[in-house]
Amino acid sequence: MGAPIGKAAHRLNPAVAVRFAASWSAIAPPGKVGLAVSGGPDSLALLLLACEVAPRNFCVVTVDHGLRPESADEATMVAQLCAERGIAHTTLTLSLAKGSAVQERARHARYEAMGRWARDLGLAALVTAHHADDQAETMVMRLNRGAGLRGLAAMRPHTILEYPQNATTILLRPLLQWSRAELVELVDNAGLIAASDPSNHDQHYERVRIRAAMTSVQAFESKGFAAAANHLAEADLALDWSAAQLWSQVIEHAEGFTWNAPADLPKTLSLRVLERVLTAFEAPPPRGQELVRWLETLRSGGVSTLGGVKGDARGIGAGGPWRFTRAPSPRTRPQ
């Protein structure tokens, strides 16, 4: 184990170290990883825990979005902490313009930059400090939008970050079972002063409003949300497994695919098989209720095209088989 960052005599509570070691070992890949550290309490706690527990084959990245004058100093603070411990550190400087949807644009640009950084260094994964309170807030926002199972499973401890385009980076979140209060306490005990982003208190942003509502009463337990999200993620994996078994019954032919869809197959599983059909044709992911409408048309014995894929159940009706082929390109109108 490496020495922790902070006061020279400070060591993490052994129980805390053991707890993080368990969550980290469950998802840690072989090879060097990159930690995303902004200087806020959550990511500083991640850095402390990684220095204490994780193998020393990691480096750190800080993203300066260029939206606040203080952000450059915060990146310098993280760089100094890393230098004290002999940890390689990189600051990625962006030039984002203020305006509408700034948080969403900042998130996209941040992950795009970190994904390129991880790819260029050949890192095995990018590690972020998302925690149980983040998970709870994400679930509530998605509940408000009527999200399905995948959406309510929220953030996963191990997933794929498809940034930059046409490249994939493993994204790890080892702190999803840790509360914000636990991470703040860990940083305070280390004698560190974390950075504070004023946007985290700006009620113009949905997440800030949700956070304020959830912390204003004692009725919400973030770790309960995190546990529920984990259960939902397991259920989502079970549905994917079932869809894979159904996919084995889909017949491939020269023009595409034919599926003898059981008439009583649950809607959720039917949709997941149709997703696999689209993926097989390299069609773009459907938006909103497009996939549901496609299924309804097929179940009614009709024909419909989605993402350039033609699904045809005419004259067959419920129970299939359904035939999937690439839709012909639209004809060019004569001049």
N, C-alpha and C positions, 0 to 999 in steps of 0.2 A: 504493500500500500504506500502511496506517496503522501507527503506531508500536506496538510490542508492549507488553503489560502486564508489569510487573516492574521490574527495575533500569533506570534511565534509559538506560544505555549498552548494554543487552542487545538483541541482534537474534537472531532465529532463524537457525540454520544455513541458508544459501541452498538446500542440497539438500533440507532438510526443508520449506522453504517451497514449493519447486517440486513436491515430492511431494504435499503437501496440495492445492496448486492444481490438480493433475491430477485427484485424486479428487473435489474439490469441483466443478470445472467439468463433470464427467460427470453430475452430478445436480442442480446448482443451478437453481432455477426463477427466472423473472423476478419481480421484486417483493421486498418486504421479508420477511425470515424471522425467526423467534424461536429463540434458543439456550436450551436447558435446561441450566442450570449450577447444580450443587448445592454446589460448593465442594470436592468431592473432586478427586483428581488427574486423573481422566479428563476431566471436564467443564471443569476449569481449562485443560487442554491444548487442548481444543476452542476455548475462548475465546481463548487465545494465538494459535492458528493462524488463527482467523477474523479477528482484528484485524490479523494480518500479511498475510493473503492475500485474504480474501473482501471483496467490496464492503462499504462501510460502512453499507449499508441493512439493518442488523439490530438487534434489541433482545434483551434477556436476561430470562429468568424463573427464579426460584428458588422451590421449593416447600418450605415448612416444615410437616411433617406433624404437628407438635405432640407427637411421641412422645418426644423427648429435649430436655432443657433447653438443650443446646448448639446445637441446630439454629437458634435465633433468631440467635445470634452468627455462625453460619456464613453465614446469609443476609445479615447486615449486612456481613460481610467481602466477599462477592461484590458487594453494592451499592456498597461503597467502591471496589473495583477498577474497576467500570464507571464510577463517577462521575469517577474520575481520567482516564478516556479519553473522556468525553463520550458514553457509551453509555447509552441508556435502560434502566432496570432495574425489574422488578416482583417483589415478594415475594408469593406466594400462601400464606396461612396456613390450614391445615386443623386440625381437631380430631378426630383419630382416637383411638379407645379401644384400649388394649392388649388382647391376648387372642389367640384362635385365628386362624390364617391371617392374621396381621397384615401380613406382607409382600405377600401377594396383595391384601389390601384397600387397603394403602397404594399399591400400583402402580395399581390401578383408580382410586382417588380422585385420584392425582397426574395421570394422563393425562386424566381427566375435567376437572380444573381447568385444566390446560394447554391442552386442546382448546378449552375455552370462551374462555380468554384469547386464543388465536390467532384464533379466529373473531371475537371482539369487536373485535380490532384489524385485522381484514382481512388477516392475514399469509398469505403464499404457502405457508409450510411451517413445521413445527416440527422443529428439528434436535437430535439427541441424540448422546451421546459413546460409544455402544456400540462395542466394539472386538473384536479377534480373539479375545482370551481369553474375553470374554462369549459370543462365537459358539461357541467350542469347548465351553464349559460347557453351553450350551443344547443343542447337538447330542448330547452325552453323556446329558443328562437325558432327551432324547426317544428316544434309542436304548434306554435302560432301559425306556421305556414301549412299545417296539415301534412307534414312529411310522413312517408311510409317507413317500413322497417329499416331500410338502409340508412335513411336520414337520421332516424332516432337512435341508431347505433352510434351515431356521432363520430368522434375521433377514435381511431384505432391505435393501439400501441405499436403496431407494425403495419406499414402500408407502403404504397409506391407513390412517390412525388414525380409527376410527369413534367418536370421542368429540367432543362429547357426542352423545347419542342423536339420530338423524335428521340428523346433520351429519357431514361428512367433512373431515378435515385431512390434508394430505400430511405424512408423517413421513420424514425423511431421516437416514441414518446414514453419514456420510462417513468414519468411522474403522474400518470393519470389517476393513481390511487392516493395521491398526496394532496392535502388541502393547501390553499393559499396561505392560511395562517401558519401552518407547519413550516412552509418554506421561508416565510418572513422571519419567523423565530430563529430558524437555522442561520440565516444571514446576520441577524442582529447579534446572536451569540458569538459569531465569528468576528465581531467588531467592524463589520463593513457598513458603509453608507450606500444604499442602493440608489440608482437614478429613479426619478419620478417623471413620467410622461404626462403632461397636463391633459392630453387627449383621453386618458383613461378616466377622466372625471367630466368629460364634455357630454352633456345630456343630448346633444344633437345625434349621437351615435346610438344605434339600437342596442348594441351589447352593453353600453354603459347604463342605459335605462333599465335593461333586464337585471344587470348586476345590482343596481340601486334598489330595485324592487325586491330582489331575493335576499339582500342583506338587511333590509329594513325590518324584517320580522324573523322570528325564530322557527318558522314553519318549514323551512327548506334545509335539507341536509345534503351538502354537495357530494359527500362520499356515497350516499344512497343513490344519487343520480349516476355517479360513476359506475357503481355496481350494476345498476339497471342497464346502462349502456353496454356494459360487458356482456350481460345476458342476451341483449338484443343482437349484439355482434355474433355471438355463438349461434343464435337462431338464424341469422343471415347466412352464416357459413353452412348450416344444415340445409337451407333452401338451395344454396349453390350446389351442394353435394347431390341433392335430389334432382336438380336440373341437369347435372352432368349425366346421371343415370338415364334420364329421359332423352338427352341428346344422343345417346348411343342407339336409340331407336329411330333416329332421323336418317333417312336414306339419301345418300349423295348420288347424283347422276350428272350427266354431261352438262345439263342446263342449269343445275342448281341443287335443290333439296326437296324431298317430299316427307311430310310428317303426318302420320296417322294419329292425330291428337285425340286422346280419350275425351269423350263428351263430358264426363264428370270430373275432369282434372281441375283442381283449384285454380282460380284466376291467377294467383301470384306465381305459381309454377309455370303456367302457360306463358305469362309475360317473360319469365326468365329464359324459357326456351326460344321465344321470339327474339330476345336480345342476342342470343347466340347465333341465330340465323343472320341477323344484321351484321354481327361481328365477322361471321364467315364470309360475307360479301364485302367486308371492309367498308361498310356504310357508317356514316357519322352517327353518334349516339342520338337517340330521339329526344325531343324536348317535350316537357310537360305531359299532357294527356295523349300525345300522338300514338304511343305504343298501345295504350288502352283502346283507343278508337280503332286501331289496326286489328287488334284481337276481336273486338266486337263485330267488325265487318266480316272477318273470317268465320266466326261462330254463327253468323247469320247466313252463311253460304254465299258471300259476295266476293268481290275482288277489289283490292286496294293496293296502292304503292306507297312505300315509306322508305326514305333514304335511298331511293333508286332501286329498291327491291320490290318486286311485284309478288304479292301473296294472292293466290287464287283458290277459292273454295266453291266456285260456281257449280251448281248442279249437284253438289255433294252434301251441303248442309252440315249440321252439327255432327261431330264424330270423325271428321276428316275422311280421307287424307287431304292435306293442304299442300299445294305446290308452290314453291318459291323459286323465282327466276330473276335474273337481272332485267329491270325495266328497260325497254328500248329508249334510246336518246330521243329527246323531242325533235321533231322534224323542223328544219329551217324553212320558214315561210318564203315563198318565191317573191322576189323583188318586183 
